[in-house]
């Protein structure tokens, strides 16, 4: 299910505008990366610095979503710190993770 890149609200399939904030809906591409728990935090930091990422979902080996990070324009430094702390806990509990990345086209 797609999400608004600006406010993070869930969108229906063929909506042209977000019903919550009115922002124009852009096409979103999903990519998946398999990483070990040791490299999880570094990979998420790298993805956050790329800039065109709208959402990051971390899943365990069974495909269960452990953490969803909505990335909005202007998220930097202090706002990301709590998410990275949560990733540290996930990395301690899981051995392998899948990162699903949603990007704007």
Biopython code that builds the backbone (N, CA, C, O; Angstrom):
import numpy as np
from Bio.PDB.StructureBuilder import StructureBuilder

atoms = [
    (1, "UNK", "N", (0.849, -1.168, 0.000)),
    (1, "UNK", "CA", (0.000, 0.000, 0.000)),
    (1, "UNK", "C", (0.898, 1.235, 0.000)),
    (1, "UNK", "O", (1.828, 1.325, 0.802)),
    (2, "UNK", "N", (0.629, 2.177, -0.883)),
    (2, "UNK", "CA", (1.474, 3.382, -0.943)),
    (2, "UNK", "C", (1.182, 4.347, 0.204)),
    (2, "UNK", "O", (0.102, 4.343, 0.796)),
    (3, "UNK", "N", (2.177, 5.164, 0.489)),
    (3, "UNK", "CA", (2.080, 6.173, 1.538)),
    (3, "UNK", "C", (2.430, 7.535, 0.947)),
    (3, "UNK", "O", (3.182, 7.631, -0.023)),
    (4, "UNK", "N", (1.878, 8.573, 1.541)),
    (4, "UNK", "CA", (2.194, 9.942, 1.131)),
    (4, "UNK", "C", (3.651, 10.230, 1.491)),
    (4, "UNK", "O", (4.078, 9.953, 2.612)),
    (5, "UNK", "N", (4.406, 10.776, 0.559)),
    (5, "UNK", "CA", (5.815, 11.058, 0.814)),
    (5, "UNK", "C", (6.004, 12.227, 1.776)),
    (5, "UNK", "O", (7.066, 12.362, 2.384)),
    (6, "UNK", "N", (4.988, 13.069, 1.918)),
    (6, "UNK", "CA", (5.120, 14.243, 2.772)),
    (6, "UNK", "C", (4.652, 13.989, 4.203)),
    (6, "UNK", "O", (5.375, 14.292, 5.152)),
    (7, "UNK", "N", (3.436, 13.429, 4.366)),
    (7, "UNK", "CA", (2.886, 13.267, 5.726)),
    (7, "UNK", "C", (2.869, 11.820, 6.211)),
    (7, "UNK", "O", (2.668, 11.576, 7.401)),
    (8, "UNK", "N", (3.078, 10.848, 5.307)),
    (8, "UNK", "CA", (3.114, 9.440, 5.700)),
    (8, "UNK", "C", (1.763, 8.759, 5.773)),
    (8, "UNK", "O", (1.685, 7.602, 6.188)),
    (9, "UNK", "N", (0.686, 9.447, 5.379)),
    (9, "UNK", "CA", (-0.663, 8.857, 5.421)),
    (9, "UNK", "C", (-0.797, 7.758, 4.370)),
    (9, "UNK", "O", (-0.184, 7.828, 3.305)),
    (10, "UNK", "N", (-1.606, 6.741, 4.677)),
    (10, "UNK", "CA", (-1.855, 5.666, 3.714)),
    (10, "UNK", "C", (-2.712, 6.202, 2.569)),
    (10, "UNK", "O", (-3.629, 6.997, 2.776)),
    (11, "UNK", "N", (-2.393, 5.749, 1.360)),
    (11, "UNK", "CA", (-3.105, 6.184, 0.164)),
    (11, "UNK", "C", (-3.778, 4.997, -0.501)),
    (11, "UNK", "O", (-3.285, 3.873, -0.415)),
    (12, "UNK", "N", (-4.884, 5.236, -1.154)),
    (12, "UNK", "CA", (-5.512, 4.209, -1.973)),
    (12, "UNK", "C", (-4.752, 4.123, -3.288)),
    (12, "UNK", "O", (-4.002, 5.039, -3.628)),
    (13, "UNK", "N", (-4.932, 3.048, -4.022)),
    (13, "UNK", "CA", (-4.110, 2.751, -5.180)),
    (13, "UNK", "C", (-4.034, 3.858, -6.237)),
    (13, "UNK", "O", (-2.927, 4.217, -6.639)),
    (14, "UNK", "N", (-5.129, 4.401, -6.694)),
    (14, "UNK", "CA", (-5.073, 5.323, -7.822)),
    (14, "UNK", "C", (-5.341, 6.774, -7.446)),
    (14, "UNK", "O", (-5.795, 7.549, -8.289)),
    (15, "UNK", "N", (-5.074, 7.157, -6.215)),
    (15, "UNK", "CA", (-5.283, 8.537, -5.804)),
    (15, "UNK", "C", (-4.197, 9.434, -6.391)),
    (15, "UNK", "O", (-3.025, 9.059, -6.440)),
    (16, "UNK", "N", (-4.597, 10.607, -6.828)),
    (16, "UNK", "CA", (-3.657, 11.573, -7.397)),
    (16, "UNK", "C", (-3.156, 12.548, -6.336)),
    (16, "UNK", "O", (-2.085, 13.135, -6.493)),
    (17, "UNK", "N", (-3.929, 12.729, -5.248)),
    (17, "UNK", "CA", (-3.567, 13.641, -4.170)),
    (17, "UNK", "C", (-3.804, 12.957, -2.824)),
    (17, "UNK", "O", (-4.702, 12.125, -2.691)),
    (18, "UNK", "N", (-2.995, 13.314, -1.830)),
    (18, "UNK", "CA", (-3.140, 12.778, -0.483)),
    (18, "UNK", "C", (-4.403, 13.343, 0.155)),
    (18, "UNK", "O", (-4.600, 14.558, 0.135)),
    (19, "UNK", "N", (-5.275, 12.492, 0.727)),
    (19, "UNK", "CA", (-6.488, 12.999, 1.363)),
    (19, "UNK", "C", (-6.214, 13.757, 2.667)),
    (19, "UNK", "O", (-7.059, 14.534, 3.112)),
    (20, "UNK", "N", (-5.045, 13.542, 3.286)),
    (20, "UNK", "CA", (-4.719, 14.217, 4.551)),
    (20, "UNK", "C", (-4.110, 15.597, 4.347)),
    (20, "UNK", "O", (-4.534, 16.564, 4.980)),
    (21, "UNK", "N", (-3.114, 15.692, 3.463)),
    (21, "UNK", "CA", (-2.395, 16.961, 3.326)),
    (21, "UNK", "C", (-2.557, 17.617, 1.957)),
    (21, "UNK", "O", (-2.172, 18.774, 1.786)),
    (22, "UNK", "N", (-3.121, 16.898, 0.974)),
    (22, "UNK", "CA", (-3.362, 17.473, -0.347)),
    (22, "UNK", "C", (-2.174, 17.464, -1.281)),
    (22, "UNK", "O", (-2.252, 18.020, -2.376)),
    (23, "UNK", "N", (-1.078, 16.850, -0.879)),
    (23, "UNK", "CA", (0.121, 16.808, -1.701)),
    (23, "UNK", "C", (-0.080, 15.892, -2.898)),
    (23, "UNK", "O", (-0.744, 14.860, -2.801)),
    (24, "UNK", "N", (0.499, 16.279, -4.020)),
    (24, "UNK", "CA", (0.449, 15.461, -5.225)),
    (24, "UNK", "C", (1.188, 14.143, -4.978)),
    (24, "UNK", "O", (2.273, 14.127, -4.397)),
    (25, "UNK", "N", (0.591, 13.054, -5.422)),
    (25, "UNK", "CA", (1.174, 11.732, -5.216)),
    (25, "UNK", "C", (2.174, 11.441, -6.329)),
    (25, "UNK", "O", (1.866, 11.608, -7.509)),
    (26, "UNK", "N", (3.362, 11.009, -5.950)),
    (26, "UNK", "CA", (4.389, 10.656, -6.924)),
    (26, "UNK", "C", (4.569, 9.144, -6.941)),
    (26, "UNK", "O", (4.214, 8.462, -5.980)),
    (27, "UNK", "N", (5.112, 8.630, -8.015)),
    (27, "UNK", "CA", (5.338, 7.193, -8.141)),
    (27, "UNK", "C", (6.454, 6.755, -7.190)),
    (27, "UNK", "O", (7.475, 7.430, -7.055)),
    (28, "UNK", "N", (6.238, 5.615, -6.534)),
    (28, "UNK", "CA", (7.196, 5.103, -5.551)),
    (28, "UNK", "C", (7.744, 3.762, -6.041)),
    (28, "UNK", "O", (6.997, 2.904, -6.510)),
    (29, "UNK", "N", (9.045, 3.603, -5.923)),
    (29, "UNK", "CA", (9.729, 2.363, -6.295)),
    (29, "UNK", "C", (10.218, 1.688, -5.020)),
    (29, "UNK", "O", (10.756, 2.352, -4.134)),
    (30, "UNK", "N", (10.036, 0.365, -4.921)),
    (30, "UNK", "CA", (10.516, -0.380, -3.747)),
    (30, "UNK", "C", (11.749, -1.191, -4.110)),
    (30, "UNK", "O", (11.810, -1.817, -5.168)),
    (31, "UNK", "N", (12.731, -1.170, -3.215)),
    (31, "UNK", "CA", (13.931, -1.986, -3.349)),
    (31, "UNK", "C", (14.116, -2.766, -2.058)),
    (31, "UNK", "O", (13.725, -2.301, -0.987)),
    (32, "UNK", "N", (14.710, -3.947, -2.153)),
    (32, "UNK", "CA", (14.994, -4.749, -0.963)),
    (32, "UNK", "C", (16.478, -5.054, -0.889)),
    (32, "UNK", "O", (17.117, -5.368, -1.893)),
    (33, "UNK", "N", (17.012, -4.955, 0.322)),
    (33, "UNK", "CA", (18.406, -5.283, 0.588)),
    (33, "UNK", "C", (18.453, -6.292, 1.724)),
    (33, "UNK", "O", (17.747, -6.132, 2.720)),
    (34, "UNK", "N", (19.271, -7.328, 1.593)),
    (34, "UNK", "CA", (19.502, -8.267, 2.686)),
    (34, "UNK", "C", (20.827, -7.896, 3.336)),
    (34, "UNK", "O", (21.856, -7.805, 2.667)),
    (35, "UNK", "N", (20.789, -7.684, 4.637)),
    (35, "UNK", "CA", (22.002, -7.309, 5.358)),
    (35, "UNK", "C", (22.105, -8.123, 6.642)),
    (35, "UNK", "O", (21.106, -8.605, 7.176)),
    (36, "UNK", "N", (23.321, -8.261, 7.118)),
    (36, "UNK", "CA", (23.506, -8.913, 8.415)),
    (36, "UNK", "C", (23.240, -7.875, 9.498)),
    (36, "UNK", "O", (23.242, -6.673, 9.233)),
    (37, "UNK", "N", (23.018, -8.338, 10.691)),
    (37, "UNK", "CA", (22.728, -7.439, 11.806)),
    (37, "UNK", "C", (23.898, -6.490, 12.074)),
    (37, "UNK", "O", (23.694, -5.371, 12.545)),
    (38, "UNK", "N", (25.120, -6.934, 11.776)),
    (38, "UNK", "CA", (26.299, -6.089, 11.998)),
    (38, "UNK", "C", (26.301, -4.854, 11.098)),
    (38, "UNK", "O", (26.796, -3.799, 11.493)),
    (39, "UNK", "N", (25.753, -4.981, 9.899)),
    (39, "UNK", "CA", (25.777, -3.890, 8.926)),
    (39, "UNK", "C", (24.470, -3.114, 8.849)),
    (39, "UNK", "O", (24.343, -2.206, 8.028)),
    (40, "UNK", "N", (23.506, -3.451, 9.683)),
    (40, "UNK", "CA", (22.174, -2.858, 9.595)),
    (40, "UNK", "C", (22.192, -1.341, 9.784)),
    (40, "UNK", "O", (21.650, -0.613, 8.952)),
    (41, "UNK", "N", (22.796, -0.864, 10.842)),
    (41, "UNK", "CA", (22.792, 0.573, 11.145)),
    (41, "UNK", "C", (23.550, 1.354, 10.074)),
    (41, "UNK", "O", (23.100, 2.423, 9.660)),
    (42, "UNK", "N", (24.684, 0.843, 9.621)),
    (42, "UNK", "CA", (25.457, 1.544, 8.596)),
    (42, "UNK", "C", (24.674, 1.655, 7.295)),
    (42, "UNK", "O", (24.715, 2.695, 6.637)),
    (43, "UNK", "N", (23.959, 0.594, 6.915)),
    (43, "UNK", "CA", (23.182, 0.613, 5.675)),
    (43, "UNK", "C", (22.028, 1.607, 5.769)),
    (43, "UNK", "O", (21.762, 2.330, 4.808)),
    (44, "UNK", "N", (21.338, 1.657, 6.908)),
    (44, "UNK", "CA", (20.230, 2.606, 7.075)),
    (44, "UNK", "C", (20.754, 4.035, 7.048)),
    (44, "UNK", "O", (20.130, 4.899, 6.432)),
    (45, "UNK", "N", (21.884, 4.308, 7.699)),
    (45, "UNK", "CA", (22.475, 5.649, 7.653)),
    (45, "UNK", "C", (22.804, 6.040, 6.215)),
    (45, "UNK", "O", (22.555, 7.172, 5.800)),
    (46, "UNK", "N", (23.361, 5.106, 5.467)),
    (46, "UNK", "CA", (23.695, 5.362, 4.059)),
    (46, "UNK", "C", (22.434, 5.693, 3.253)),
    (46, "UNK", "O", (22.441, 6.612, 2.434)),
    (47, "UNK", "N", (21.363, 4.950, 3.485)),
    (47, "UNK", "CA", (20.109, 5.199, 2.774)),
    (47, "UNK", "C", (19.512, 6.555, 3.141)),
    (47, "UNK", "O", (18.972, 7.245, 2.276)),
    (48, "UNK", "N", (19.601, 6.942, 4.402)),
    (48, "UNK", "CA", (19.064, 8.223, 4.840)),
    (48, "UNK", "C", (19.789, 9.398, 4.189)),
    (48, "UNK", "O", (19.183, 10.437, 3.930)),
    (49, "UNK", "N", (21.073, 9.235, 3.927)),
    (49, "UNK", "CA", (21.854, 10.313, 3.326)),
    (49, "UNK", "C", (21.632, 10.446, 1.823)),
    (49, "UNK", "O", (22.011, 11.459, 1.236)),
    (50, "UNK", "N", (21.026, 9.443, 1.187)),
    (50, "UNK", "CA", (20.789, 9.512, -0.252)),
    (50, "UNK", "C", (19.765, 10.578, -0.625)),
    (50, "UNK", "O", (19.878, 11.200, -1.681)),
    (51, "UNK", "N", (18.776, 10.794, 0.222)),
    (51, "UNK", "CA", (17.858, 11.904, 0.005)),
    (51, "UNK", "C", (16.559, 11.593, -0.687)),
    (51, "UNK", "O", (15.575, 12.281, -0.416)),
    (52, "UNK", "N", (16.476, 10.610, -1.561)),
    (52, "UNK", "CA", (15.217, 10.342, -2.254)),
    (52, "UNK", "C", (14.438, 9.182, -1.647)),
    (52, "UNK", "O", (13.526, 8.649, -2.278)),
    (53, "UNK", "N", (14.790, 8.791, -0.430)),
    (53, "UNK", "CA", (14.111, 7.709, 0.276)),
    (53, "UNK", "C", (12.920, 8.284, 1.039)),
    (53, "UNK", "O", (13.058, 9.288, 1.738)),
    (54, "UNK", "N", (11.749, 7.652, 0.907)),
    (54, "UNK", "CA", (10.563, 8.138, 1.609)),
    (54, "UNK", "C", (10.175, 7.257, 2.793)),
    (54, "UNK", "O", (9.527, 7.734, 3.724)),
    (55, "UNK", "N", (10.556, 5.993, 2.776)),
    (55, "UNK", "CA", (10.191, 5.082, 3.862)),
    (55, "UNK", "C", (11.200, 3.937, 3.894)),
    (55, "UNK", "O", (11.628, 3.440, 2.852)),
    (56, "UNK", "N", (11.573, 3.526, 5.113)),
    (56, "UNK", "CA", (12.468, 2.384, 5.309)),
    (56, "UNK", "C", (11.764, 1.407, 6.238)),
    (56, "UNK", "O", (11.302, 1.782, 7.315)),
    (57, "UNK", "N", (11.685, 0.152, 5.812)),
    (57, "UNK", "CA", (11.061, -0.898, 6.613)),
    (57, "UNK", "C", (12.111, -1.975, 6.865)),
    (57, "UNK", "O", (12.730, -2.479, 5.928)),
    (58, "UNK", "N", (12.307, -2.322, 8.128)),
    (58, "UNK", "CA", (13.258, -3.371, 8.499)),
    (58, "UNK", "C", (12.458, -4.613, 8.864)),
    (58, "UNK", "O", (11.576, -4.569, 9.721)),
    (59, "UNK", "N", (12.780, -5.730, 8.195)),
    (59, "UNK", "CA", (12.080, -6.992, 8.437)),
    (59, "UNK", "C", (13.065, -8.046, 8.925)),
    (59, "UNK", "O", (14.257, -7.987, 8.623)),
    (60, "UNK", "N", (12.544, -9.022, 9.690)),
    (60, "UNK", "CA", (13.388, -10.120, 10.149)),
    (60, "UNK", "C", (13.458, -11.215, 9.089)),
    (60, "UNK", "O", (12.958, -11.043, 7.978)),
    (61, "UNK", "N", (14.086, -12.350, 9.440)),
    (61, "UNK", "CA", (14.267, -13.448, 8.493)),
    (61, "UNK", "C", (12.951, -14.022, 7.982)),
    (61, "UNK", "O", (12.886, -14.521, 6.858)),
    (62, "UNK", "N", (11.897, -13.955, 8.806)),
    (62, "UNK", "CA", (10.590, -14.513, 8.447)),
    (62, "UNK", "C", (9.722, -13.534, 7.670)),
    (62, "UNK", "O", (8.624, -13.892, 7.245)),
    (63, "UNK", "N", (10.191, -12.307, 7.477)),
    (63, "UNK", "CA", (9.426, -11.310, 6.742)),
    (63, "UNK", "C", (8.543, -10.431, 7.609)),
    (63, "UNK", "O", (7.767, -9.629, 7.090)),
    (64, "UNK", "N", (8.652, -10.573, 8.927)),
    (64, "UNK", "CA", (7.853, -9.764, 9.845)),
    (64, "UNK", "C", (8.495, -8.377, 9.980)),
    (64, "UNK", "O", (9.698, -8.263, 10.215)),
    (65, "UNK", "N", (7.682, -7.327, 9.830)),
    (65, "UNK", "CA", (8.192, -5.955, 9.944)),
    (65, "UNK", "C", (8.553, -5.655, 11.394)),
    (65, "UNK", "O", (7.709, -5.760, 12.284)),
    (66, "UNK", "N", (9.802, -5.283, 11.626)),
    (66, "UNK", "CA", (10.270, -4.960, 12.968)),
    (66, "UNK", "C", (10.249, -3.461, 13.233)),
    (66, "UNK", "O", (10.029, -3.028, 14.364)),
    (67, "UNK", "N", (10.480, -2.667, 12.184)),
    (67, "UNK", "CA", (10.548, -1.222, 12.342)),
    (67, "UNK", "C", (10.224, -0.548, 11.013)),
    (67, "UNK", "O", (10.733, -0.952, 9.968)),
    (68, "UNK", "N", (9.380, 0.477, 11.053)),
    (68, "UNK", "CA", (9.080, 1.285, 9.876)),
    (68, "UNK", "C", (9.485, 2.706, 10.180)),
    (68, "UNK", "O", (9.043, 3.288, 11.170)),
    (69, "UNK", "N", (10.325, 3.265, 9.329)),
    (69, "UNK", "CA", (10.810, 4.625, 9.525)),
    (69, "UNK", "C", (10.269, 5.492, 8.387)),
    (69, "UNK", "O", (10.703, 5.343, 7.245)),
    (70, "UNK", "N", (9.334, 6.388, 8.678)),
    (70, "UNK", "CA", (8.900, 7.330, 7.639)),
    (70, "UNK", "C", (9.946, 8.433, 7.513)),
    (70, "UNK", "O", (10.246, 9.117, 8.491)),
    (71, "UNK", "N", (10.490, 8.605, 6.341)),
    (71, "UNK", "CA", (11.532, 9.594, 6.121)),
    (71, "UNK", "C", (10.915, 10.761, 5.360)),
    (71, "UNK", "O", (10.512, 10.608, 4.207)),
    (72, "UNK", "N", (10.842, 11.914, 5.994)),
    (72, "UNK", "CA", (10.299, 13.092, 5.338)),
    (72, "UNK", "C", (11.427, 14.039, 4.984)),
    (72, "UNK", "O", (12.539, 13.920, 5.499)),
    (73, "UNK", "N", (11.138, 14.964, 4.115)),
    (73, "UNK", "CA", (12.140, 15.926, 3.687)),
    (73, "UNK", "C", (12.596, 16.745, 4.896)),
    (73, "UNK", "O", (11.767, 17.272, 5.638)),
    (74, "UNK", "N", (13.885, 16.849, 5.091)),
    (74, "UNK", "CA", (14.413, 17.655, 6.183)),
    (74, "UNK", "C", (14.712, 16.882, 7.458)),
    (74, "UNK", "O", (15.068, 17.490, 8.468)),
    (75, "UNK", "N", (14.576, 15.551, 7.442)),
    (75, "UNK", "CA", (14.897, 14.769, 8.637)),
    (75, "UNK", "C", (16.415, 14.660, 8.749)),
    (75, "UNK", "O", (17.075, 14.108, 7.868)),
    (76, "UNK", "N", (16.955, 15.187, 9.829)),
    (76, "UNK", "CA", (18.402, 15.151, 10.030)),
    (76, "UNK", "C", (18.727, 14.968, 11.502)),
    (76, "UNK", "O", (17.887, 15.182, 12.376)),
    (77, "UNK", "N", (19.947, 14.574, 11.752)),
    (77, "UNK", "CA", (20.555, 14.547, 13.073)),
    (77, "UNK", "C", (19.707, 14.058, 14.230)),
    (77, "UNK", "O", (19.484, 12.856, 14.372)),
    (78, "UNK", "N", (19.237, 14.967, 15.048)),
    (78, "UNK", "CA", (18.565, 14.647, 16.304)),
    (78, "UNK", "C", (17.288, 13.858, 16.067)),
    (78, "UNK", "O", (16.952, 12.988, 16.871)),
    (79, "UNK", "N", (16.567, 14.136, 14.985)),
    (79, "UNK", "CA", (15.319, 13.424, 14.718)),
    (79, "UNK", "C", (15.550, 11.963, 14.348)),
    (79, "UNK", "O", (14.666, 11.130, 14.548)),
    (80, "UNK", "N", (16.704, 11.647, 13.821)),
    (80, "UNK", "CA", (17.010, 10.283, 13.398)),
    (80, "UNK", "C", (17.578, 9.446, 14.547)),
    (80, "UNK", "O", (17.508, 8.218, 14.503)),
    (81, "UNK", "N", (18.128, 10.080, 15.554)),
    (81, "UNK", "CA", (18.797, 9.375, 16.651)),
    (81, "UNK", "C", (17.929, 8.314, 17.339)),
    (81, "UNK", "O", (18.421, 7.210, 17.574)),
    (82, "UNK", "N", (16.656, 8.594, 17.673)),
    (82, "UNK", "CA", (15.843, 7.539, 18.309)),
    (82, "UNK", "C", (15.643, 6.320, 17.406)),
    (82, "UNK", "O", (15.608, 5.187, 17.887)),
    (83, "UNK", "N", (15.513, 6.553, 16.102)),
    (83, "UNK", "CA", (15.352, 5.433, 15.171)),
    (83, "UNK", "C", (16.614, 4.577, 15.137)),
    (83, "UNK", "O", (16.529, 3.350, 15.080)),
    (84, "UNK", "N", (17.773, 5.211, 15.171)),
    (84, "UNK", "CA", (19.024, 4.455, 15.138)),
    (84, "UNK", "C", (19.230, 3.674, 16.435)),
    (84, "UNK", "O", (19.811, 2.590, 16.412)),
    (85, "UNK", "N", (18.766, 4.202, 17.554)),
    (85, "UNK", "CA", (18.836, 3.461, 18.822)),
    (85, "UNK", "C", (17.968, 2.213, 18.740)),
    (85, "UNK", "O", (18.368, 1.144, 19.202)),
    (86, "UNK", "N", (16.783, 2.344, 18.156)),
    (86, "UNK", "CA", (15.900, 1.179, 17.981)),
    (86, "UNK", "C", (16.533, 0.158, 17.043)),
    (86, "UNK", "O", (16.396, -1.047, 17.254)),
    (87, "UNK", "N", (17.221, 0.627, 16.015)),
    (87, "UNK", "CA", (17.912, -0.287, 15.102)),
    (87, "UNK", "C", (19.012, -1.060, 15.831)),
    (87, "UNK", "O", (19.259, -2.226, 15.524)),
    (88, "UNK", "N", (19.667, -0.419, 16.789)),
    (88, "UNK", "CA", (20.695, -1.102, 17.572)),
    (88, "UNK", "C", (20.123, -2.273, 18.347)),
    (88, "UNK", "O", (20.756, -3.325, 18.439)),
    (89, "UNK", "N", (18.935, -2.104, 18.906)),
    (89, "UNK", "CA", (18.263, -3.186, 19.634)),
    (89, "UNK", "C", (17.884, -4.309, 18.674)),
    (89, "UNK", "O", (18.073, -5.485, 18.984)),
    (90, "UNK", "N", (17.349, -3.945, 17.504)),
    (90, "UNK", "CA", (16.972, -4.954, 16.508)),
    (90, "UNK", "C", (18.200, -5.723, 16.052)),
    (90, "UNK", "O", (18.148, -6.944, 15.903)),
    (91, "UNK", "N", (19.300, -5.022, 15.830)),
    (91, "UNK", "CA", (20.533, -5.681, 15.395)),
    (91, "UNK", "C", (21.033, -6.669, 16.440)),
    (91, "UNK", "O", (21.625, -7.692, 16.095)),
    (92, "UNK", "N", (20.799, -6.372, 17.713)),
    (92, "UNK", "CA", (21.229, -7.284, 18.771)),
    (92, "UNK", "C", (20.367, -8.539, 18.820)),
    (92, "UNK", "O", (20.839, -9.598, 19.235)),
    (93, "UNK", "N", (19.109, -8.434, 18.402)),
    (93, "UNK", "CA", (18.186, -9.570, 18.484)),
    (93, "UNK", "C", (18.139, -10.421, 17.217)),
    (93, "UNK", "O", (17.923, -11.631, 17.299)),
    (94, "UNK", "N", (18.336, -9.817, 16.059)),
    (94, "UNK", "CA", (18.210, -10.543, 14.790)),
    (94, "UNK", "C", (19.591, -10.868, 14.227)),
    (94, "UNK", "O", (20.575, -10.203, 14.550)),
    (95, "UNK", "N", (19.652, -11.892, 13.386)),
    (95, "UNK", "CA", (20.921, -12.230, 12.750)),
    (95, "UNK", "C", (20.990, -11.663, 11.334)),
    (95, "UNK", "O", (22.000, -11.077, 10.945)),
    (96, "UNK", "N", (19.930, -11.837, 10.575)),
    (96, "UNK", "CA", (19.857, -11.288, 9.224)),
    (96, "UNK", "C", (18.578, -10.487, 9.091)),
    (96, "UNK", "O", (17.543, -10.860, 9.643)),
    (97, "UNK", "N", (18.646, -9.399, 8.368)),
    (97, "UNK", "CA", (17.485, -8.535, 8.183)),
    (97, "UNK", "C", (17.317, -8.199, 6.711)),
    (97, "UNK", "O", (18.264, -8.265, 5.927)),
    (98, "UNK", "N", (16.099, -7.838, 6.359)),
    (98, "UNK", "CA", (15.811, -7.324, 5.030)),
    (98, "UNK", "C", (15.366, -5.880, 5.191)),
    (98, "UNK", "O", (14.513, -5.570, 6.022)),
    (99, "UNK", "N", (15.946, -5.011, 4.397)),
    (99, "UNK", "CA", (15.558, -3.607, 4.415)),
    (99, "UNK", "C", (14.774, -3.336, 3.147)),
    (99, "UNK", "O", (15.284, -3.532, 2.044)),
    (100, "UNK", "N", (13.523, -2.880, 3.298)),
    (100, "UNK", "CA", (12.702, -2.491, 2.162)),
    (100, "UNK", "C", (12.746, -0.966, 2.104)),
    (100, "UNK", "O", (12.437, -0.287, 3.083)),
    (101, "UNK", "N", (13.133, -0.440, 0.947)),
    (101, "UNK", "CA", (13.283, 0.994, 0.781)),
    (101, "UNK", "C", (12.287, 1.473, -0.264)),
    (101, "UNK", "O", (12.219, 0.930, -1.367)),
    (102, "UNK", "N", (11.517, 2.492, 0.090)),
    (102, "UNK", "CA", (10.609, 3.130, -0.863)),
    (102, "UNK", "C", (11.232, 4.445, -1.285)),
    (102, "UNK", "O", (11.623, 5.260, -0.449)),
    (103, "UNK", "N", (11.320, 4.643, -2.606)),
    (103, "UNK", "CA", (11.940, 5.855, -3.164)),
    (103, "UNK", "C", (10.968, 6.560, -4.083)),
    (103, "UNK", "O", (10.147, 5.925, -4.745)),
    (104, "UNK", "N", (11.068, 7.911, -4.120)),
    (104, "UNK", "CA", (10.313, 8.691, -5.080)),
    (104, "UNK", "C", (11.025, 8.637, -6.419)),
    (104, "UNK", "O", (12.255, 8.608, -6.478)),
    (105, "UNK", "N", (10.247, 8.625, -7.493)),
    (105, "UNK", "CA", (10.843, 8.655, -8.818)),
    (105, "UNK", "C", (11.168, 10.055, -9.212)),
    (105, "UNK", "O", (11.682, 10.285, -10.307)),
]
sb = StructureBuilder()
sb.init_structure("model")
sb.init_model(0)
sb.init_chain("A")
sb.init_seg("    ")
for serial, (resi, resn, name, xyz) in enumerate(atoms, 1):
    if name == "N":
        sb.init_residue(resn, " ", resi, " ")
    sb.init_atom(name, np.array(xyz, "f"), 0.0, 1.0, " ", f" {name:<3s}", serial, name[0])
structure = sb.get_structure()
